């Protein structure tokens, strides 16, 4: 592995932190468990930033180190794999495999997009369709893979209008990333945030509460981003021309039917998905945990009589590396909270500030964090435990602070490597797509807009929905 300047700097930082913590006379208020936790935390963070080593491997190594040194028990490390949020994500991926196999996505996209008569209508109808996919497919990379065939079909229909194709190529990953905040299963980072809050404060955010808080933000930020993409990648002449996309044109570039009578598998899958989402939203009424609802849905989706996908095929789509990463970082969060390391780490910060200013700093740091930590889950693993600890010292509601941090971290559009959906749509053979300059131009506009929108929701709307600032 070549020692680049970035890797050299991160290695020096990690070793310096460890050296300082190893001297007993330094930081006398820190116990041995807190020292070990901070050392492991520093090494893992620097490895995520400055090395090409797989994120999951680093997280597992950190969890193992904390267990071997006695900071956390083996039950804590392995118990995170049995957490209900992990099971929720596994079952949601099984349901997503059933949806993908049924062809519902293409039919729904054709229904919406074929109604567009102008470029702006096409942009916002596509945005609305992508927001809805947050309820059917967990994780942004899964949604990007599901949406790619739809984009390719649109690109072929609009092949004579290159700027519109580039605009759509940028629109798809942008909306997928920003709309993930709509649901608890929208990103693995959300489940890490919920776990950290539960361990640190005892507050549990359910599917319904997350939906109530996140969906309005997802809709507002997605359509705001759609306008930003439209204005930064097209000219007035491009937007003025009419658009006419027919179902027949989309069908010519799709392998599955996008119109006509529904097949029995499509009907069963649509009914199952609607039932599961309805039960998730009705959790306060029936008290059945979302993970149990998802497990029931997954069993039905893979059943021989009613299902649309075989269980072994569906399980192949589950990102097991992500689940292991989540489990290991949950264990790291437990160590940070229980050892007192997180509280000590933020103890020297000037926390005697107005709540809105504290949240503004949290949002700005979380928005910019993707420039250092490319993994969304890694960003939440690092930031959320510290934000929760700092919020307690600043007299700010930890739930509001953690949600604001997680929502702001959804912005990761600056570079092609900043997020998997951005990488996927940046290089499509035979199809015009965006350049790094297009991303930088969009980020210069979108970063401050999304940060301001998250802060606005945190201080105005969320308090009305049961999450006060204090």
QUIDA-V581129 format. One line per field, one symbol per residue. burial: # if it has 9 or more other ideal C-beta (glycine too) atoms within 8 Angstrom, else .. Layout:
BEGIN
burial = ???
END
This chain:
BEGIN
burial = ......#####.##..##.##........#..###################...##.##########...##...##..##.#.##########################.###.#.##.##############.#########.##########.##..#.######################################....##########################.###...##...#.#.#.###.##..##....#.######.##.###.#####......##.######.###....###...##..###..#########################....#...##.###.#########..#.####################.###################.#.##.######.#..#.##...######.###.###.#######..##...#.#.
END
